[in-house]
Amino acid sequence: MMQNLLLVDSGASDATRLRNYLTKIGYQITAVAKTAEQAIENARKLNPDFIVMDFSIRNKQTGYSLYDNIRQHDQNIPILYMSAPAAW
């Protein structure tokens, strides 16, 4: 079963590389959010199976507050944090 992922990354080149890699290994990327606001909206509207999130998203919110906002909507969605640029 293909998993639908929400990718949250404010860096365009990292998001593109990560999206290409995840798609190549079989994941369906439901959306790419570049801001915390987009991430919250997409998490609520699209109900992804999994979220891959840049911990240091450049925005009004920190990675911690974004996590809390998403958790208020869905306690069960797995969230994987990234904290460094993609190296591939």
Contacts in CASP RR format, 6 or more apart in sequence:
PFRMAT RR
TARGET T0000
AUTHOR 0000-0000-0000
METHOD contacts of the structure
MODEL  1
MMQNLLLVDSGASDATRLRNYLTKIGYQITAVAKTAEQAIENARKLNPDF
IVMDFSIRNKQTGYSLYDNIRQHDQNIPILYMSAPAAW
2 26 0 8 1.000
2 27 0 8 1.000
2 28 0 8 1.000
3 27 0 8 1.000
3 28 0 8 1.000
3 49 0 8 1.000
3 50 0 8 1.000
4 27 0 8 1.000
4 28 0 8 1.000
4 29 0 8 1.000
4 30 0 8 1.000
4 46 0 8 1.000
4 48 0 8 1.000
4 49 0 8 1.000
4 50 0 8 1.000
5 22 0 8 1.000
5 27 0 8 1.000
5 28 0 8 1.000
5 29 0 8 1.000
5 30 0 8 1.000
5 48 0 8 1.000
5 49 0 8 1.000
5 50 0 8 1.000
5 51 0 8 1.000
5 52 0 8 1.000
6 29 0 8 1.000
6 30 0 8 1.000
6 31 0 8 1.000
6 33 0 8 1.000
6 39 0 8 1.000
6 42 0 8 1.000
6 43 0 8 1.000
6 46 0 8 1.000
6 48 0 8 1.000
6 50 0 8 1.000
6 51 0 8 1.000
6 52 0 8 1.000
7 15 0 8 1.000
7 18 0 8 1.000
7 19 0 8 1.000
7 22 0 8 1.000
7 29 0 8 1.000
7 31 0 8 1.000
7 32 0 8 1.000
7 33 0 8 1.000
7 51 0 8 1.000
7 52 0 8 1.000
7 53 0 8 1.000
8 32 0 8 1.000
8 33 0 8 1.000
8 34 0 8 1.000
8 36 0 8 1.000
8 38 0 8 1.000
8 39 0 8 1.000
8 51 0 8 1.000
8 52 0 8 1.000
8 53 0 8 1.000
8 54 0 8 1.000
8 57 0 8 1.000
8 66 0 8 1.000
9 15 0 8 1.000
9 18 0 8 1.000
9 32 0 8 1.000
9 33 0 8 1.000
9 34 0 8 1.000
9 52 0 8 1.000
9 53 0 8 1.000
9 54 0 8 1.000
9 57 0 8 1.000
9 82 0 8 1.000
10 34 0 8 1.000
10 35 0 8 1.000
10 54 0 8 1.000
10 57 0 8 1.000
10 58 0 8 1.000
10 59 0 8 1.000
11 34 0 8 1.000
11 54 0 8 1.000
11 58 0 8 1.000
12 34 0 8 1.000
14 54 0 8 1.000
14 85 0 8 1.000
14 86 0 8 1.000
15 32 0 8 1.000
15 34 0 8 1.000
17 86 0 8 1.000
17 88 0 8 1.000
18 52 0 8 1.000
18 82 0 8 1.000
18 86 0 8 1.000
19 29 0 8 1.000
19 32 0 8 1.000
21 86 0 8 1.000
21 88 0 8 1.000
22 29 0 8 1.000
22 52 0 8 1.000
23 29 0 8 1.000
30 42 0 8 1.000
30 46 0 8 1.000
30 48 0 8 1.000
31 38 0 8 1.000
31 42 0 8 1.000
31 46 0 8 1.000
31 48 0 8 1.000
33 39 0 8 1.000
33 41 0 8 1.000
33 42 0 8 1.000
35 57 0 8 1.000
35 59 0 8 1.000
36 57 0 8 1.000
36 59 0 8 1.000
36 60 0 8 1.000
36 61 0 8 1.000
36 63 0 8 1.000
36 65 0 8 1.000
36 66 0 8 1.000
36 69 0 8 1.000
37 59 0 8 1.000
37 60 0 8 1.000
39 51 0 8 1.000
39 53 0 8 1.000
39 57 0 8 1.000
39 66 0 8 1.000
39 70 0 8 1.000
40 66 0 8 1.000
40 69 0 8 1.000
40 70 0 8 1.000
40 73 0 8 1.000
42 48 0 8 1.000
43 51 0 8 1.000
43 70 0 8 1.000
43 73 0 8 1.000
43 74 0 8 1.000
43 77 0 8 1.000
44 73 0 8 1.000
47 74 0 8 1.000
48 77 0 8 1.000
49 77 0 8 1.000
49 78 0 8 1.000
50 77 0 8 1.000
50 78 0 8 1.000
50 79 0 8 1.000
50 80 0 8 1.000
51 70 0 8 1.000
51 77 0 8 1.000
51 78 0 8 1.000
51 79 0 8 1.000
51 80 0 8 1.000
52 79 0 8 1.000
52 80 0 8 1.000
52 82 0 8 1.000
53 63 0 8 1.000
53 66 0 8 1.000
53 67 0 8 1.000
53 79 0 8 1.000
53 80 0 8 1.000
53 81 0 8 1.000
53 82 0 8 1.000
54 81 0 8 1.000
54 82 0 8 1.000
54 83 0 8 1.000
55 63 0 8 1.000
55 81 0 8 1.000
55 82 0 8 1.000
55 83 0 8 1.000
56 63 0 8 1.000
56 83 0 8 1.000
57 63 0 8 1.000
57 66 0 8 1.000
59 66 0 8 1.000
61 69 0 8 1.000
63 81 0 8 1.000
67 79 0 8 1.000
70 77 0 8 1.000
70 79 0 8 1.000
END
